[in-house]
Amino acid sequence: MNKYMAIKSLFISRPALPVAQIATSIVFVAAMLFALSPASAEVKFEDDLNVEDELHCLALNIYHEARGEPELGKFAVANVTMNRVNDARFPKTVCDVVRQGGERRYRCQFTWWCDGRSDRPRDVRAWNQSKALAFLVYFGFARDATEGSLWYHADYVAPYWRLTFERGPKIGRHIFYRRNAERPADTSLASYMSVASRF
């Protein structure tokens, strides 16, 4: 059994935790990430997705979109990313979801990706936390506080598209949205199994 399969079995054998109980898990996951050797870089999904690439893209999205948000806000941004991956109307990989819209300035889905600035994380502590949270969300170890949302915006802007969707919760400085009358049947571990099962 390779290291990813061992870690996956730890995650899928437990129910999703409420956010309030996740702090100690972050330390555990950080240790697991540290334990992954360079040799594990060859481990890929059946459809040739590289696990490290997917986690890296998710961590970058958390870092750039929610670095200044409370912990729940960071989880929420990651949940929206994964909700899109699991929705047939969006690309099927984390990296493709994060990069959707290309690199034309301010035409992408997540502004940091196409704002013309460096995407290299500079805050080491925030980057390490983003990587740990990405792991937890990717494998469905945290409940989705966004209630299945697919979009969000900062509370100090009012984009035109917000009127098209059903408003969800406000978490930190972000307001979340889903399609009208659309609520997920399950926003915990089961909703992410389509991703985790691709090993």
C-alpha positions as CSV (number, residue, x, y, z in Angstrom):
1,M,0.0,0.0,0.0
2,N,1.5,3.3,-1.0
3,K,1.5,6.4,1.2
4,Y,-1.4,8.1,-0.5
5,M,-3.6,5.0,-0.2
6,A,-2.6,4.7,3.5
7,I,-3.6,8.3,4.1
8,K,-6.8,8.0,2.1
9,S,-7.8,5.0,4.2
10,L,-7.4,7.1,7.3
11,F,-9.6,9.8,5.9
12,I,-12.4,7.7,4.4
13,S,-12.8,5.5,7.4
14,R,-13.9,8.4,9.6
15,P,-17.0,10.7,9.4
16,A,-16.5,14.3,8.4
17,L,-15.5,16.5,11.3
18,P,-17.1,19.8,12.2
19,V,-14.7,22.7,11.7
20,A,-14.4,23.3,15.5
21,Q,-12.6,19.9,15.8
22,I,-10.3,20.3,12.9
23,A,-7.4,22.2,14.5
24,T,-5.6,19.1,15.8
25,S,-6.2,17.4,12.4
26,I,-4.3,20.2,10.7
27,V,-1.2,19.3,12.7
28,F,-1.7,15.7,11.8
29,V,-2.1,16.4,8.1
30,A,0.9,18.7,8.0
31,A,2.9,15.8,9.4
32,M,1.5,13.5,6.8
33,L,2.4,15.9,4.0
34,F,5.9,16.3,5.4
35,A,6.3,12.5,5.4
36,L,5.5,12.2,1.7
37,S,8.8,11.6,-0.1
38,P,9.7,12.8,-3.5
39,A,9.3,9.2,-4.8
40,S,5.5,9.6,-4.2
41,A,5.4,12.2,-7.0
42,E,4.8,9.3,-9.5
43,V,1.5,8.5,-7.8
44,K,-1.3,9.6,-10.1
45,F,-5.1,9.3,-10.5
46,E,-6.4,6.7,-12.9
47,D,-7.0,9.5,-15.4
48,D,-3.4,10.8,-15.1
49,L,-4.1,13.5,-12.6
50,N,-1.2,14.1,-10.3
51,V,-2.2,14.2,-6.7
52,E,0.5,16.8,-5.8
53,D,-0.6,19.0,-8.6
54,E,-4.2,18.9,-7.5
55,L,-3.4,19.6,-3.9
56,H,-1.0,22.4,-4.9
57,C,-3.7,24.1,-7.0
58,L,-6.2,23.9,-4.2
59,A,-3.7,25.2,-1.7
60,L,-2.9,28.1,-4.0
61,N,-6.5,29.0,-4.3
62,I,-7.0,28.9,-0.5
63,Y,-3.9,31.0,0.0
64,H,-4.6,33.7,-2.5
65,E,-8.4,33.9,-2.1
66,A,-8.7,33.5,1.7
67,R,-5.3,34.1,3.3
68,G,-6.8,36.9,5.5
69,E,-10.0,35.0,6.3
70,P,-10.8,33.1,9.5
71,E,-10.2,29.4,9.3
72,L,-13.8,28.7,8.4
73,G,-13.5,31.2,5.5
74,K,-10.5,29.3,4.2
75,F,-12.4,26.0,4.3
76,A,-15.3,27.7,2.5
77,V,-13.2,28.8,-0.5
78,A,-11.7,25.3,-0.7
79,N,-15.3,23.8,-0.6
80,V,-16.4,26.0,-3.5
81,T,-13.5,24.8,-5.5
82,M,-14.3,21.2,-4.8
83,N,-18.0,21.8,-5.4
84,R,-17.1,23.0,-8.8
85,V,-14.9,19.9,-9.5
86,N,-17.8,17.7,-8.6
87,D,-20.3,19.6,-10.7
88,A,-20.6,18.5,-14.3
89,R,-21.0,22.2,-15.4
90,F,-17.4,23.0,-14.4
91,P,-14.0,21.5,-15.3
92,K,-13.3,18.1,-13.7
93,T,-10.0,18.8,-12.1
94,V,-9.0,21.2,-9.3
95,C,-6.3,22.9,-11.5
96,D,-8.7,23.4,-14.4
97,V,-11.3,24.9,-12.1
98,V,-8.8,27.2,-10.5
99,R,-7.4,28.3,-14.0
100,Q,-10.8,28.5,-15.7
101,G,-11.1,31.5,-17.9
102,G,-7.4,31.5,-18.9
103,E,-4.9,34.2,-18.2
104,R,-6.5,37.2,-19.8
105,R,-6.3,39.9,-17.2
106,Y,-9.4,39.8,-14.9
107,R,-11.3,37.3,-17.1
108,C,-10.6,34.2,-15.0
109,Q,-12.8,32.8,-12.2
110,F,-10.4,33.5,-9.4
111,T,-8.8,36.9,-9.8
112,W,-5.3,36.0,-8.4
113,W,-4.8,33.6,-11.3
114,C,-5.0,36.3,-14.0
115,D,-4.1,39.6,-12.2
116,G,-0.6,39.7,-13.7
117,R,1.1,39.3,-10.3
118,S,3.4,36.6,-9.0
119,D,1.5,33.6,-7.6
120,R,4.4,32.5,-5.4
121,P,3.3,32.3,-1.8
122,R,5.5,34.5,0.4
123,D,3.8,34.0,3.8
124,V,5.3,30.6,4.9
125,R,2.9,30.1,7.8
126,A,-0.2,30.9,5.7
127,W,1.1,28.7,2.9
128,N,1.7,25.7,5.2
129,Q,-1.8,26.1,6.6
130,S,-3.3,26.4,3.1
131,K,-1.6,23.1,2.2
132,A,-2.9,21.3,5.3
133,L,-6.5,22.7,4.7
134,A,-6.3,21.7,1.0
135,F,-5.6,18.1,2.1
136,L,-8.5,18.0,4.5
137,V,-11.0,19.4,2.1
138,Y,-9.8,17.4,-0.9
139,F,-10.4,14.2,0.9
140,G,-13.7,15.3,2.4
141,F,-12.5,15.4,6.0
142,A,-14.3,18.7,6.6
143,R,-18.0,19.6,6.3
144,D,-19.0,22.1,3.6
145,A,-20.1,25.2,5.5
146,T,-21.1,26.8,2.1
147,E,-24.1,24.5,1.7
148,G,-23.0,23.4,-1.7
149,S,-22.1,26.9,-3.1
150,L,-20.4,27.3,-6.4
151,W,-19.7,31.1,-6.3
152,Y,-18.8,33.8,-3.8
153,H,-17.7,37.4,-3.7
154,A,-16.2,39.7,-1.2
155,D,-18.8,41.6,0.9
156,Y,-17.5,45.0,-0.2
157,V,-18.4,44.4,-3.9
158,A,-21.8,43.8,-5.6
159,P,-21.3,41.9,-8.8
160,Y,-24.2,41.8,-11.3
161,W,-24.3,38.0,-11.3
162,R,-25.2,37.8,-7.6
163,L,-28.9,38.4,-8.5
164,T,-28.9,35.3,-10.7
165,F,-28.3,32.9,-7.9
166,E,-29.6,31.9,-4.5
167,R,-27.7,33.5,-1.7
168,G,-26.1,31.2,0.8
169,P,-24.2,31.9,4.0
170,K,-21.8,34.8,4.7
171,I,-18.5,33.5,6.0
172,G,-15.8,36.0,6.9
173,R,-15.8,38.6,4.2
174,H,-17.3,36.4,1.6
175,I,-20.9,35.8,0.6
176,F,-21.6,32.5,-1.0
177,Y,-24.1,31.5,-3.7
178,R,-25.6,28.4,-5.4
179,R,-28.0,28.0,-8.3
180,N,-31.6,28.8,-7.3
181,A,-33.4,26.0,-5.4
182,E,-30.3,23.9,-5.6
183,R,-29.1,22.2,-2.3
184,P,-26.7,19.3,-2.1
185,A,-28.0,16.1,-0.7
186,D,-24.8,15.6,1.2
187,T,-22.0,18.1,1.8
188,S,-19.6,16.0,3.8
189,L,-17.4,13.1,2.9
190,A,-19.8,11.4,0.4
191,S,-19.9,14.4,-1.8
192,Y,-16.2,14.2,-2.4
193,M,-15.9,10.5,-3.0
194,S,-16.0,10.9,-6.8
195,V,-12.7,12.7,-6.5
196,A,-11.1,10.5,-3.9
197,S,-12.2,7.3,-5.6
198,R,-10.1,8.1,-8.7
199,F,-7.0,6.7,-7.1
